[in-house]
Amino acid sequence: MSKVLVFGSFDGLHPGHLKFLTEAKKLADELVVVLAQDKVIAQLKGSLPLHKFAGRQSDLTKVPEVNYVLPGDYELGTYSSIATLKPEIIAFGYDQVELKNDVEAWLKTKTAHTKIITIEAYKPDKYKSSLLNKK
């Protein structure tokens, strides 16, 4: 059974997230979401997410396309989920350029034969967390 892995904060699911998850699911039999820890989001974005990990995880489990939601690592750049799951595909959102580059560099140090795909934006001028979650 083929797996596609995606990473994200998913801090308040919106239509852009849902479209991303739908498109990712089309790539494989199983869609696994690696959900960023609150501490890691604070480290990356400079503030805690609006919604705590448990709530974000609960929201994602209700999305029909999502087969599993796994907690992300507490340490940046370790990618234990990739090492454990060995997905055939990792899909990134159009705005996850730094993460994609980091994962590609990490994969080069491994013997993994994982395909990397970037999923196109869905109305990014309207559905982007940084716009929707402005405090």
Buried (B, 14 or more C-beta within 10 A) or exposed (E): EEBBBBBBBBBBBBEBBBBBBBBBBEBBEBBBBBBBBBEBBEEEBEEEBBBEBEEBBEBBEEBEBBBBBBBBBEEEEEBBBBEEBEBBBBBBBBBBEEBBEBBEEBBEEEEBEBEEBEBEBBEBEEBBBEEBBEE
